Amino acid sequence: MKTAYLLVFDGLSDWEPGLALAEMNKSADYQVKTVGFSQDIAVTMGGVAIIPDCALNEIDYSEAAI
C-alpha cells in the first residue's frame, strides 16, 4: 500500500485537499497520512487542530505515492 502525505501547517486551507483526500482514503491502494514540519499541532484557517502523523524528516519516500 502506498502512502499519500498531506502537509499540514498553521494556516492551511483545510477545505482545498478535501475531495482528493476522500477519494484516496477510500481506495485500497493508498493510506493517507498527515506530515508536518515538526510534530507540533497545526491549526488550519478553519480552526481545525491537526496533530501530524509524522514530521518531514520521518517520511519513507519509497512508500510515498504523493
PDB file of N, H, CA, C and O in Angstrom:
ATOM      1  N   MET A   1       0.852  -1.174   0.000  1.00  0.00           N
ATOM      2  CA  MET A   1       0.000   0.000   0.000  1.00  0.00           C
ATOM      3  C   MET A   1       0.899   1.238   0.000  1.00  0.00           C
ATOM      4  O   MET A   1       1.831   1.333   0.798  1.00  0.00           O
ATOM      5  N   LYS A   2       0.621   2.166  -0.880  1.00  0.00           N
ATOM      6  H   LYS A   2      -0.136   2.089  -1.529  1.00  0.00           H
ATOM      7  CA  LYS A   2       1.364   3.416  -0.960  1.00  0.00           C
ATOM      8  C   LYS A   2       0.750   4.448  -0.026  1.00  0.00           C
ATOM      9  O   LYS A   2      -0.428   4.361   0.320  1.00  0.00           O
ATOM     10  N   THR A   3       1.557   5.426   0.380  1.00  0.00           N
ATOM     11  H   THR A   3       2.514   5.496   0.099  1.00  0.00           H
ATOM     12  CA  THR A   3       1.098   6.462   1.291  1.00  0.00           C
ATOM     13  C   THR A   3       0.967   7.790   0.563  1.00  0.00           C
ATOM     14  O   THR A   3       1.867   8.207  -0.166  1.00  0.00           O
ATOM     15  N   ALA A   4      -0.162   8.445   0.769  1.00  0.00           N
ATOM     16  H   ALA A   4      -0.894   8.107   1.361  1.00  0.00           H
ATOM     17  CA  ALA A   4      -0.392   9.806   0.273  1.00  0.00           C
ATOM     18  C   ALA A   4      -0.220  10.739   1.468  1.00  0.00           C
ATOM     19  O   ALA A   4      -0.977  10.658   2.435  1.00  0.00           O
ATOM     20  N   TYR A   5       0.767  11.617   1.400  1.00  0.00           N
ATOM     21  H   TYR A   5       1.381  11.682   0.614  1.00  0.00           H
ATOM     22  CA  TYR A   5       1.056  12.522   2.508  1.00  0.00           C
ATOM     23  C   TYR A   5       0.395  13.879   2.277  1.00  0.00           C
ATOM     24  O   TYR A   5       0.434  14.426   1.175  1.00  0.00           O
ATOM     25  N   LEU A   6      -0.207  14.404   3.328  1.00  0.00           N
ATOM     26  H   LEU A   6      -0.239  13.959   4.223  1.00  0.00           H
ATOM     27  CA  LEU A   6      -0.774  15.748   3.304  1.00  0.00           C
ATOM     28  C   LEU A   6       0.052  16.609   4.243  1.00  0.00           C
ATOM     29  O   LEU A   6       0.101  16.344   5.445  1.00  0.00           O
ATOM     30  N   LEU A   7       0.699  17.637   3.710  1.00  0.00           N
ATOM     31  H   LEU A   7       0.659  17.852   2.734  1.00  0.00           H
ATOM     32  CA  LEU A   7       1.469  18.558   4.530  1.00  0.00           C
ATOM     33  C   LEU A   7       0.504  19.454   5.295  1.00  0.00           C
ATOM     34  O   LEU A   7      -0.323  20.139   4.694  1.00  0.00           O
ATOM     35  N   VAL A   8       0.608  19.449   6.612  1.00  0.00           N
ATOM     36  H   VAL A   8       1.280  18.893   7.101  1.00  0.00           H
ATOM     37  CA  VAL A   8      -0.244  20.287   7.454  1.00  0.00           C
ATOM     38  C   VAL A   8       0.627  21.335   8.153  1.00  0.00           C
ATOM     39  O   VAL A   8       1.734  21.042   8.605  1.00  0.00           O
ATOM     40  N   PHE A   9       0.107  22.548   8.229  1.00  0.00           N
ATOM     41  H   PHE A   9      -0.792  22.786   7.861  1.00  0.00           H
ATOM     42  CA  PHE A   9       0.848  23.663   8.811  1.00  0.00           C
ATOM     43  C   PHE A   9      -0.154  24.719   9.247  1.00  0.00           C
ATOM     44  O   PHE A   9      -1.299  24.721   8.795  1.00  0.00           O
ATOM     45  N   ASP A  10       0.274  25.614  10.122  1.00  0.00           N
ATOM     46  H   ASP A  10       1.204  25.613  10.489  1.00  0.00           H
ATOM     47  CA  ASP A  10      -0.596  26.694  10.574  1.00  0.00           C
ATOM     48  C   ASP A  10      -1.044  27.518   9.373  1.00  0.00           C
ATOM     49  O   ASP A  10      -0.222  27.972   8.576  1.00  0.00           O
ATOM     50  N   GLY A  11      -2.341  27.704   9.255  1.00  0.00           N
ATOM     51  H   GLY A  11      -3.008  27.335   9.902  1.00  0.00           H
ATOM     52  CA  GLY A  11      -2.903  28.492   8.153  1.00  0.00           C
ATOM     53  C   GLY A  11      -3.270  27.691   6.925  1.00  0.00           C
ATOM     54  O   GLY A  11      -3.697  28.268   5.925  1.00  0.00           O
ATOM     55  N   LEU A  12      -3.116  26.360   6.969  1.00  0.00           N
ATOM     56  H   LEU A  12      -2.769  25.892   7.781  1.00  0.00           H
ATOM     57  CA  LEU A  12      -3.511  25.513   5.842  1.00  0.00           C
ATOM     58  C   LEU A  12      -4.969  25.771   5.480  1.00  0.00           C
ATOM     59  O   LEU A  12      -5.824  25.860   6.361  1.00  0.00           O
ATOM     60  N   SER A  13      -5.251  25.890   4.192  1.00  0.00           N
ATOM     61  H   SER A  13      -4.556  25.818   3.476  1.00  0.00           H
ATOM     62  CA  SER A  13      -6.639  25.998   3.730  1.00  0.00           C
ATOM     63  C   SER A  13      -7.236  24.600   3.773  1.00  0.00           C
ATOM     64  O   SER A  13      -7.142  23.854   2.798  1.00  0.00           O
ATOM     65  N   ASP A  14      -7.844  24.244   4.887  1.00  0.00           N
ATOM     66  H   ASP A  14      -7.920  24.850   5.678  1.00  0.00           H
ATOM     67  CA  ASP A  14      -8.251  22.859   5.136  1.00  0.00           C
ATOM     68  C   ASP A  14      -9.304  22.330   4.162  1.00  0.00           C
ATOM     69  O   ASP A  14      -9.458  21.115   4.044  1.00  0.00           O
ATOM     70  N   TRP A  15     -10.016  23.181   3.477  1.00  0.00           N
ATOM     71  H   TRP A  15      -9.891  24.169   3.572  1.00  0.00           H
ATOM     72  CA  TRP A  15     -11.058  22.739   2.551  1.00  0.00           C
ATOM     73  C   TRP A  15     -10.501  22.338   1.187  1.00  0.00           C
ATOM     74  O   TRP A  15     -11.165  21.608   0.451  1.00  0.00           O
ATOM     75  N   GLU A  16      -9.305  22.794   0.831  1.00  0.00           N
ATOM     76  H   GLU A  16      -8.765  23.387   1.429  1.00  0.00           H
ATOM     77  CA  GLU A  16      -8.783  22.545  -0.510  1.00  0.00           C
ATOM     78  C   GLU A  16      -8.453  21.074  -0.797  1.00  0.00           C
ATOM     79  O   GLU A  16      -8.809  20.596  -1.874  1.00  0.00           O
ATOM     80  N   PRO A  17      -7.802  20.337   0.092  1.00  0.00           N
ATOM     81  CA  PRO A  17      -7.455  18.947  -0.242  1.00  0.00           C
ATOM     82  C   PRO A  17      -8.574  17.943   0.037  1.00  0.00           C
ATOM     83  O   PRO A  17      -8.386  16.745  -0.176  1.00  0.00           O
ATOM     84  N   GLY A  18      -9.721  18.402   0.505  1.00  0.00           N
ATOM     85  H   GLY A  18      -9.873  19.374   0.679  1.00  0.00           H
ATOM     86  CA  GLY A  18     -10.779  17.503   0.976  1.00  0.00           C
ATOM     87  C   GLY A  18     -11.251  16.455  -0.019  1.00  0.00           C
ATOM     88  O   GLY A  18     -11.328  15.277   0.328  1.00  0.00           O
ATOM     89  N   LEU A  19     -11.566  16.850  -1.237  1.00  0.00           N
ATOM     90  H   LEU A  19     -11.504  17.807  -1.518  1.00  0.00           H
ATOM     91  CA  LEU A  19     -12.090  15.882  -2.214  1.00  0.00           C
ATOM     92  C   LEU A  19     -11.044  14.846  -2.608  1.00  0.00           C
ATOM     93  O   LEU A  19     -11.345  13.656  -2.701  1.00  0.00           O
ATOM     94  N   ALA A  20      -9.827  15.297  -2.838  1.00  0.00           N
ATOM     95  H   ALA A  20      -9.582  16.264  -2.762  1.00  0.00           H
ATOM     96  CA  ALA A  20      -8.759  14.360  -3.210  1.00  0.00           C
ATOM     97  C   ALA A  20      -8.479  13.383  -2.069  1.00  0.00           C
ATOM     98  O   ALA A  20      -8.297  12.188  -2.300  1.00  0.00           O
ATOM     99  N   LEU A  21      -8.446  13.892  -0.850  1.00  0.00           N
ATOM    100  H   LEU A  21      -8.594  14.863  -0.662  1.00  0.00           H
ATOM    101  CA  LEU A  21      -8.201  13.020   0.307  1.00  0.00           C
ATOM    102  C   LEU A  21      -9.287  11.978   0.471  1.00  0.00           C
ATOM    103  O   LEU A  21      -8.998  10.821   0.775  1.00  0.00           O
ATOM    104  N   ALA A  22     -10.536  12.376   0.272  1.00  0.00           N
ATOM    105  H   ALA A  22     -10.771  13.316   0.025  1.00  0.00           H
ATOM    106  CA  ALA A  22     -11.653  11.441   0.421  1.00  0.00           C
ATOM    107  C   ALA A  22     -11.531  10.296  -0.583  1.00  0.00           C
ATOM    108  O   ALA A  22     -11.763   9.141  -0.229  1.00  0.00           O
ATOM    109  N   GLU A  23     -11.176  10.598  -1.812  1.00  0.00           N
ATOM    110  H   GLU A  23     -10.987  11.537  -2.100  1.00  0.00           H
ATOM    111  CA  GLU A  23     -11.040   9.560  -2.833  1.00  0.00           C
ATOM    112  C   GLU A  23      -9.853   8.645  -2.545  1.00  0.00           C
ATOM    113  O   GLU A  23      -9.966   7.426  -2.673  1.00  0.00           O
ATOM    114  N   MET A  24      -8.720   9.222  -2.158  1.00  0.00           N
ATOM    115  H   MET A  24      -8.629  10.212  -2.055  1.00  0.00           H
ATOM    116  CA  MET A  24      -7.550   8.392  -1.862  1.00  0.00           C
ATOM    117  C   MET A  24      -7.786   7.535  -0.626  1.00  0.00           C
ATOM    118  O   MET A  24      -7.383   6.373  -0.594  1.00  0.00           O
ATOM    119  N   ASN A  25      -8.428   8.090   0.384  1.00  0.00           N
ATOM    120  H   ASN A  25      -8.755   9.034   0.358  1.00  0.00           H
ATOM    121  CA  ASN A  25      -8.632   7.385   1.639  1.00  0.00           C
ATOM    122  C   ASN A  25      -9.569   6.186   1.496  1.00  0.00           C
ATOM    123  O   ASN A  25      -9.440   5.210   2.235  1.00  0.00           O
ATOM    124  N   LYS A  26     -10.502   6.250   0.561  1.00  0.00           N
ATOM    125  H   LYS A  26     -10.606   7.042  -0.040  1.00  0.00           H
ATOM    126  CA  LYS A  26     -11.415   5.116   0.395  1.00  0.00           C
ATOM    127  C   LYS A  26     -10.856   4.036  -0.535  1.00  0.00           C
ATOM    128  O   LYS A  26     -11.458   2.973  -0.691  1.00  0.00           O
ATOM    129  N   SER A  27      -9.713   4.308  -1.146  1.00  0.00           N
ATOM    130  H   SER A  27      -9.224   5.170  -1.020  1.00  0.00           H
ATOM    131  CA  SER A  27      -9.069   3.344  -2.026  1.00  0.00           C
ATOM    132  C   SER A  27      -8.280   2.327  -1.210  1.00  0.00           C
ATOM    133  O   SER A  27      -7.702   2.669  -0.178  1.00  0.00           O
ATOM    134  N   ALA A  28      -8.255   1.105  -1.660  1.00  0.00           N
ATOM    135  H   ALA A  28      -8.725   0.827  -2.498  1.00  0.00           H
ATOM    136  CA  ALA A  28      -7.457   0.066  -1.004  1.00  0.00           C
ATOM    137  C   ALA A  28      -5.977   0.182  -1.369  1.00  0.00           C
ATOM    138  O   ALA A  28      -5.138  -0.511  -0.793  1.00  0.00           O
ATOM    139  N   ASP A  29      -5.656   1.067  -2.336  1.00  0.00           N
ATOM    140  H   ASP A  29      -6.338   1.629  -2.803  1.00  0.00           H
ATOM    141  CA  ASP A  29      -4.280   1.220  -2.801  1.00  0.00           C
ATOM    142  C   ASP A  29      -3.477   2.240  -2.013  1.00  0.00           C
ATOM    143  O   ASP A  29      -2.248   2.245  -2.072  1.00  0.00           O
ATOM    144  N   TYR A  30      -4.171   3.115  -1.266  1.00  0.00           N
ATOM    145  H   TYR A  30      -5.170   3.112  -1.219  1.00  0.00           H
ATOM    146  CA  TYR A  30      -3.498   4.220  -0.585  1.00  0.00           C
ATOM    147  C   TYR A  30      -3.916   4.325   0.868  1.00  0.00           C
ATOM    148  O   TYR A  30      -5.041   3.990   1.239  1.00  0.00           O
ATOM    149  N   GLN A  31      -2.984   4.798   1.684  1.00  0.00           N
ATOM    150  H   GLN A  31      -2.070   5.070   1.383  1.00  0.00           H
ATOM    151  CA  GLN A  31      -3.312   5.242   3.027  1.00  0.00           C
ATOM    152  C   GLN A  31      -2.930   6.719   3.074  1.00  0.00           C
ATOM    153  O   GLN A  31      -1.942   7.123   2.461  1.00  0.00           O
ATOM    154  N   VAL A  32      -3.688   7.511   3.781  1.00  0.00           N
ATOM    155  H   VAL A  32      -4.491   7.184   4.279  1.00  0.00           H
ATOM    156  CA  VAL A  32      -3.421   8.942   3.899  1.00  0.00           C
ATOM    157  C   VAL A  32      -2.798   9.213   5.263  1.00  0.00           C
ATOM    158  O   VAL A  32      -3.305   8.767   6.292  1.00  0.00           O
ATOM    159  N   LYS A  33      -1.689   9.953   5.254  1.00  0.00           N
ATOM    160  H   LYS A  33      -1.277  10.315   4.418  1.00  0.00           H
ATOM    161  CA  LYS A  33      -1.034  10.368   6.493  1.00  0.00           C
ATOM    162  C   LYS A  33      -0.767  11.857   6.429  1.00  0.00           C
ATOM    163  O   LYS A  33      -0.471  12.408   5.368  1.00  0.00           O
ATOM    164  N   THR A  34      -0.876  12.501   7.580  1.00  0.00           N
ATOM    165  H   THR A  34      -1.116  12.054   8.442  1.00  0.00           H
ATOM    166  CA  THR A  34      -0.528  13.911   7.658  1.00  0.00           C
ATOM    167  C   THR A  34       0.935  14.038   8.053  1.00  0.00           C
ATOM    168  O   THR A  34       1.450  13.249   8.845  1.00  0.00           O
ATOM    169  N   VAL A  35       1.592  15.038   7.491  1.00  0.00           N
ATOM    170  H   VAL A  35       1.173  15.679   6.848  1.00  0.00           H
ATOM    171  CA  VAL A  35       3.001  15.287   7.777  1.00  0.00           C
ATOM    172  C   VAL A  35       3.179  16.777   8.061  1.00  0.00           C
ATOM    173  O   VAL A  35       2.615  17.628   7.373  1.00  0.00           O
ATOM    174  N   GLY A  36       3.965  17.069   9.076  1.00  0.00           N
ATOM    175  H   GLY A  36       4.423  16.378   9.635  1.00  0.00           H
ATOM    176  CA  GLY A  36       4.220  18.458   9.432  1.00  0.00           C
ATOM    177  C   GLY A  36       5.695  18.769   9.357  1.00  0.00           C
ATOM    178  O   GLY A  36       6.527  17.874   9.205  1.00  0.00           O
ATOM    179  N   PHE A  37       6.016  20.048   9.465  1.00  0.00           N
ATOM    180  H   PHE A  37       5.341  20.775   9.589  1.00  0.00           H
ATOM    181  CA  PHE A  37       7.424  20.442   9.533  1.00  0.00           C
ATOM    182  C   PHE A  37       8.034  19.917  10.833  1.00  0.00           C
ATOM    183  O   PHE A  37       9.244  19.716  10.934  1.00  0.00           O
ATOM    184  N   SER A  38       7.172  19.701  11.818  1.00  0.00           N
ATOM    185  H   SER A  38       6.189  19.865  11.737  1.00  0.00           H
ATOM    186  CA  SER A  38       7.538  19.076  13.092  1.00  0.00           C
ATOM    187  C   SER A  38       6.295  18.314  13.551  1.00  0.00           C
ATOM    188  O   SER A  38       5.316  18.240  12.809  1.00  0.00           O
ATOM    189  N   GLN A  39       6.316  17.755  14.740  1.00  0.00           N
ATOM    190  H   GLN A  39       7.112  17.815  15.342  1.00  0.00           H
ATOM    191  CA  GLN A  39       5.151  17.037  15.264  1.00  0.00           C
ATOM    192  C   GLN A  39       4.236  17.957  16.073  1.00  0.00           C
ATOM    193  O   GLN A  39       3.307  17.490  16.732  1.00  0.00           O
ATOM    194  N   ASP A  40       4.500  19.265  16.021  1.00  0.00           N
ATOM    195  H   ASP A  40       5.255  19.644  15.486  1.00  0.00           H
ATOM    196  CA  ASP A  40       3.654  20.226  16.725  1.00  0.00           C
ATOM    197  C   ASP A  40       2.285  20.312  16.072  1.00  0.00           C
ATOM    198  O   ASP A  40       2.149  20.096  14.867  1.00  0.00           O
ATOM    199  N   ILE A  41       1.275  20.628  16.864  1.00  0.00           N
ATOM    200  H   ILE A  41       1.385  20.803  17.842  1.00  0.00           H
ATOM    201  CA  ILE A  41      -0.090  20.787  16.358  1.00  0.00           C
ATOM    202  C   ILE A  41      -0.139  21.929  15.346  1.00  0.00           C
ATOM    203  O   ILE A  41       0.404  23.007  15.588  1.00  0.00           O
ATOM    204  N   ALA A  42      -0.790  21.683  14.217  1.00  0.00           N
ATOM    205  H   ALA A  42      -1.231  20.807  14.021  1.00  0.00           H
ATOM    206  CA  ALA A  42      -1.016  22.710  13.204  1.00  0.00           C
ATOM    207  C   ALA A  42      -2.481  23.135  13.286  1.00  0.00           C
ATOM    208  O   ALA A  42      -3.367  22.293  13.432  1.00  0.00           O
ATOM    209  N   VAL A  43      -2.732  24.428  13.192  1.00  0.00           N
ATOM    210  H   VAL A  43      -2.012  25.112  13.073  1.00  0.00           H
ATOM    211  CA  VAL A  43      -4.105  24.941  13.226  1.00  0.00           C
ATOM    212  C   VAL A  43      -4.413  25.540  11.853  1.00  0.00           C
ATOM    213  O   VAL A  43      -3.748  26.475  11.407  1.00  0.00           O
ATOM    214  N   THR A  44      -5.427  24.988  11.196  1.00  0.00           N
ATOM    215  H   THR A  44      -5.967  24.228  11.558  1.00  0.00           H
ATOM    216  CA  THR A  44      -5.790  25.411   9.844  1.00  0.00           C
ATOM    217  C   THR A  44      -6.547  26.737   9.862  1.00  0.00           C
ATOM    218  O   THR A  44      -6.903  27.251  10.922  1.00  0.00           O
ATOM    219  N   MET A  45      -6.786  27.277   8.669  1.00  0.00           N
ATOM    220  H   MET A  45      -6.498  26.860   7.807  1.00  0.00           H
ATOM    221  CA  MET A  45      -7.558  28.524   8.554  1.00  0.00           C
ATOM    222  C   MET A  45      -8.956  28.359   9.136  1.00  0.00           C
ATOM    223  O   MET A  45      -9.534  29.316   9.654  1.00  0.00           O
ATOM    224  N   GLY A  46      -9.492  27.163   9.054  1.00  0.00           N
ATOM    225  H   GLY A  46      -9.023  26.386   8.633  1.00  0.00           H
ATOM    226  CA  GLY A  46     -10.823  26.886   9.574  1.00  0.00           C
ATOM    227  C   GLY A  46     -10.835  26.617  11.074  1.00  0.00           C
ATOM    228  O   GLY A  46     -11.893  26.373  11.656  1.00  0.00           O
ATOM    229  N   GLY A  47      -9.664  26.661  11.699  1.00  0.00           N
ATOM    230  H   GLY A  47      -8.805  26.859  11.227  1.00  0.00           H
ATOM    231  CA  GLY A  47      -9.579  26.462  13.138  1.00  0.00           C
ATOM    232  C   GLY A  47      -9.478  25.012  13.562  1.00  0.00           C
ATOM    233  O   GLY A  47      -9.640  24.705  14.743  1.00  0.00           O
ATOM    234  N   VAL A  48      -9.212  24.108  12.622  1.00  0.00           N
ATOM    235  H   VAL A  48      -9.081  24.357  11.663  1.00  0.00           H
ATOM    236  CA  VAL A  48      -9.084  22.693  12.941  1.00  0.00           C
ATOM    237  C   VAL A  48      -7.648  22.424  13.402  1.00  0.00           C
ATOM    238  O   VAL A  48      -6.694  22.753  12.698  1.00  0.00           O
ATOM    239  N   ALA A  49      -7.503  21.829  14.576  1.00  0.00           N
ATOM    240  H   ALA A  49      -8.279  21.561  15.148  1.00  0.00           H
ATOM    241  CA  ALA A  49      -6.181  21.478  15.102  1.00  0.00           C
ATOM    242  C   ALA A  49      -5.826  20.068  14.650  1.00  0.00           C
ATOM    243  O   ALA A  49      -6.593  19.130  14.865  1.00  0.00           O
ATOM    244  N   ILE A  50      -4.662  19.922  14.026  1.00  0.00           N
ATOM    245  H   ILE A  50      -4.039  20.685  13.852  1.00  0.00           H
ATOM    246  CA  ILE A  50      -4.235  18.629  13.486  1.00  0.00           C
ATOM    247  C   ILE A  50      -2.884  18.261  14.079  1.00  0.00           C
ATOM    248  O   ILE A  50      -1.935  19.043  14.020  1.00  0.00           O
ATOM    249  N   ILE A  51      -2.805  17.074  14.647  1.00  0.00           N
ATOM    250  H   ILE A  51      -3.576  16.439  14.695  1.00  0.00           H
ATOM    251  CA  ILE A  51      -1.527  16.539  15.117  1.00  0.00           C
ATOM    252  C   ILE A  51      -0.962  15.701  13.967  1.00  0.00           C
ATOM    253  O   ILE A  51      -1.557  14.685  13.606  1.00  0.00           O
ATOM    254  N   PRO A  52       0.155  16.098  13.392  1.00  0.00           N
ATOM    255  CA  PRO A  52       0.709  15.334  12.267  1.00  0.00           C
ATOM    256  C   PRO A  52       1.043  13.891  12.658  1.00  0.00           C
ATOM    257  O   PRO A  52       1.469  13.617  13.780  1.00  0.00           O
ATOM    258  N   ASP A  53       0.839  12.986  11.714  1.00  0.00           N
ATOM    259  H   ASP A  53       0.492  13.209  10.803  1.00  0.00           H
ATOM    260  CA  ASP A  53       1.222  11.590  11.924  1.00  0.00           C
ATOM    261  C   ASP A  53       2.742  11.450  12.002  1.00  0.00           C
ATOM    262  O   ASP A  53       3.256  10.576  12.700  1.00  0.00           O
ATOM    263  N   CYS A  54       3.455  12.316  11.283  1.00  0.00           N
ATOM    264  H   CYS A  54       3.038  13.026  10.716  1.00  0.00           H
ATOM    265  CA  CYS A  54       4.908  12.282  11.283  1.00  0.00           C
ATOM    266  C   CYS A  54       5.447  13.641  10.871  1.00  0.00           C
ATOM    267  O   CYS A  54       4.695  14.519  10.447  1.00  0.00           O
ATOM    268  N   ALA A  55       6.752  13.806  11.000  1.00  0.00           N
ATOM    269  H   ALA A  55       7.363  13.093  11.345  1.00  0.00           H
ATOM    270  CA  ALA A  55       7.431  15.018  10.558  1.00  0.00           C
ATOM    271  C   ALA A  55       8.098  14.739   9.211  1.00  0.00           C
ATOM    272  O   ALA A  55       8.306  13.582   8.844  1.00  0.00           O
ATOM    273  N   LEU A  56       8.429  15.792   8.485  1.00  0.00           N
ATOM    274  H   LEU A  56       8.260  16.731   8.783  1.00  0.00           H
ATOM    275  CA  LEU A  56       9.031  15.637   7.156  1.00  0.00           C
ATOM    276  C   LEU A  56      10.250  14.719   7.154  1.00  0.00           C
ATOM    277  O   LEU A  56      10.440  13.938   6.222  1.00  0.00           O
ATOM    278  N   ASN A  57      11.058  14.809   8.176  1.00  0.00           N
ATOM    279  H   ASN A  57      10.904  15.444   8.934  1.00  0.00           H
ATOM    280  CA  ASN A  57      12.288  14.002   8.204  1.00  0.00           C
ATOM    281  C   ASN A  57      12.019  12.531   8.511  1.00  0.00           C
ATOM    282  O   ASN A  57      12.955  11.732   8.530  1.00  0.00           O
ATOM    283  N   GLU A  58      10.768  12.158   8.751  1.00  0.00           N
ATOM    284  H   GLU A  58      10.008  12.807   8.736  1.00  0.00           H
ATOM    285  CA  GLU A  58      10.419  10.762   9.052  1.00  0.00           C
ATOM    286  C   GLU A  58       9.731  10.044   7.876  1.00  0.00           C
ATOM    287  O   GLU A  58       9.374   8.872   7.991  1.00  0.00           O
ATOM    288  N   ILE A  59       9.549  10.733   6.769  1.00  0.00           N
ATOM    289  H   ILE A  59       9.839  11.686   6.676  1.00  0.00           H
ATOM    290  CA  ILE A  59       8.852  10.129   5.630  1.00  0.00           C
ATOM    291  C   ILE A  59       9.693   9.023   5.010  1.00  0.00           C
ATOM    292  O   ILE A  59      10.897   9.176   4.808  1.00  0.00           O
ATOM    293  N   ASP A  60       9.036   7.906   4.711  1.00  0.00           N
ATOM    294  H   ASP A  60       8.057   7.781   4.875  1.00  0.00           H
ATOM    295  CA  ASP A  60       9.667   6.816   3.964  1.00  0.00           C
ATOM    296  C   ASP A  60       9.301   7.039   2.493  1.00  0.00           C
ATOM    297  O   ASP A  60       8.228   6.642   2.039  1.00  0.00           O
ATOM    298  N   TYR A  61      10.199   7.672   1.773  1.00  0.00           N
ATOM    299  H   TYR A  61      11.070   7.995   2.142  1.00  0.00           H
ATOM    300  CA  TYR A  61       9.899   8.053   0.398  1.00  0.00           C
ATOM    301  C   TYR A  61       9.688   6.858  -0.536  1.00  0.00           C
ATOM    302  O   TYR A  61       9.072   7.012  -1.591  1.00  0.00           O
ATOM    303  N   SER A  62      10.177   5.690  -0.178  1.00  0.00           N
ATOM    304  H   SER A  62      10.678   5.565   0.679  1.00  0.00           H
ATOM    305  CA  SER A  62       9.945   4.509  -1.009  1.00  0.00           C
ATOM    306  C   SER A  62       8.493   4.074  -0.973  1.00  0.00           C
ATOM    307  O   SER A  62       8.038   3.364  -1.870  1.00  0.00           O
ATOM    308  N   GLU A  63       7.761   4.486   0.046  1.00  0.00           N
ATOM    309  H   GLU A  63       8.130   5.063   0.775  1.00  0.00           H
ATOM    310  CA  GLU A  63       6.343   4.137   0.178  1.00  0.00           C
ATOM    311  C   GLU A  63       5.427   5.303  -0.196  1.00  0.00           C
ATOM    312  O   GLU A  63       4.205   5.176  -0.116  1.00  0.00           O
ATOM    313  N   ALA A  64       6.001   6.433  -0.602  1.00  0.00           N
ATOM    314  H   ALA A  64       6.994   6.536  -0.667  1.00  0.00           H
ATOM    315  CA  ALA A  64       5.203   7.635  -0.883  1.00  0.00           C
ATOM    316  C   ALA A  64       4.649   7.599  -2.307  1.00  0.00           C
ATOM    317  O   ALA A  64       5.386   7.371  -3.266  1.00  0.00           O
ATOM    318  N   ALA A  65       3.346   7.828  -2.429  1.00  0.00           N
ATOM    319  H   ALA A  65       2.747   8.013  -1.650  1.00  0.00           H
ATOM    320  CA  ALA A  65       2.701   7.924  -3.733  1.00  0.00           C
ATOM    321  C   ALA A  65       2.607   9.381  -4.163  1.00  0.00           C
ATOM    322  O   ALA A  65       2.743   9.704  -5.343  1.00  0.00           O
ATOM    323  N   ILE A  66       2.377  10.244  -3.202  1.00  0.00           N
ATOM    324  H   ILE A  66       2.267   9.982  -2.244  1.00  0.00           H
ATOM    325  CA  ILE A  66       2.234  11.671  -3.480  1.00  0.00           C
ATOM    326  C   ILE A  66       2.488  12.443  -2.202  1.00  0.00           C
ATOM    327  O   ILE A  66       2.421  13.672  -2.200  1.00  0.00           O
TER     328      ILE A  66
END
